Amino acid sequence: MERCADTPGHVLFLNWRDTRNPEGGGSEVYVERIAAELVARGFRVTLFCAAHDRAPADEVNETGVRLVRRGGRHTVYLWAALCYVAGALGFGPLSRRRGGRPDILVDVCNGLPFLAPLWARRPVVKLIHHVHREQWPVVLPPWAARFGWWVESSFAVRVYRRCRYVTVSEATRRELATLGVPPEQVSVVHNGTPTLPRTDAERAPFPLLVTLNRLVPHKRVEVALRAVAALADELPQLRLVVAGQGWWEPHLHEVAGDLGITDRVEFRGFVTEEEKAGLLASAWVALTPSLKEGWGLTIVEAGSAGTPTVAFRDAGGVAEAVVDGRTGLLADDIDDYVAKVRTLLHEDEVRRRMGEEAREHAASFTWEVAGGRFAALLEGAESPRPVQQRGAPSYLLP
């Protein structure tokens, strides 16, 4: 990474959302916590993301990261390229601001990438939490799903073929290899475990389940609802709290009604960090029924509160966030998922033992270590090969 010896490097993160965005989630937490660790190590950091009505267009947050918000859910990608090339925001090649031009870009791929190697003649690192093979047909109509998967699995692999990759789990690293990304080109930097606020909440005196998710189809909160319905007769006091918000919520209310468990389910909506800490401390079991996760940040958050999690074995990085049989249980299908939840609710000693191991496991992941590894990777990143004098850029050539 090119920079003067006496000045810190400038890192530009490109991400579709930030943590203040109503649709922000665990991947946004990862980006901003890593960015904060880089600032603590002397880097200048800018995060470019989509605009929304909960935050200003330009601000510096409490950790020293500058956030620039432009465009919307779909146009943020175009805005990033235009602003960079024009230098209009102080970080492009045409910027007149001293030190404004970034030394390196971190292109965060949440399905669709920013394709930074096509327009930024600086080193680019591609950060990808997980491959979206299963999500595309769940959230988009067939034609759009096919196009999105082609971009992610073929076109983007070609564009980033000379870039360093970073991901958050060995599972994603292995899946990237199936798309043609050499494993030696991919570095794994795990999430840290967020420190939850102190709480006076105690374990609930009745069976309490909690799931923390964005309420969108691929999070499969329906599975949690079906688990409650299946166990309701044998556990009359069983309750579920669904924490989170999203456009899929009305459908989930309908499912709860169809299953006859409306009185057993509380849709809590957005929760503060304090409320989250209280929920996780009082729950008996946390549920992560997602179709796919790069890591599973809420799993280690639950673990830090001594609460084991049930997740799906084939859901990507959750198989690393959960140590099966020690910090929680991994299921093979929906029937097995219900059976695993039943086991933890009925077997008190097993549940308590797993909760203690989950607490120890969560404590082994720190943002300081993650930030240090990320900083070292940025220092070693190289630029894509320069554009040929005629024809296509070299990273698009065979």
Secondary structure, 3 states (H helix, E strand, C coil): CCCCCCCCCEEEEECCCCCCCCCCCHHHHHHHHHHHHHHHCCCEEEEEECCCCCCCCEEECCCCCEEEECCCCCCHHHHHHHHHHHCCCCCCCCCCCCCCCCCEEEEEECCCCCCHHHCCCCCEEEEECCCCCCCHHHHCCHHHHHHHHHHHHHHHHHHCCCCEEEECCHHHHHHHHHCCCCHHHEEECCCCCCCCCCCCCCCCCCCEEEEECCCCHHHCHHHHHHHHHHHCCCCCCCEEEEECCCCCHHHHHHHHHHHCCHHHEEEEECCCHHHHHHHHHHCCEEEECCCCECCCHHHHHHHHCCCCEEEECCCECHHHHCCECCCEEEECCHHHHHHHHHHHHHCHHHHHHHHHHHHHHHHCCCHHHHHHHHHHHHHHCCCCCCCCCCCCCHHHCC
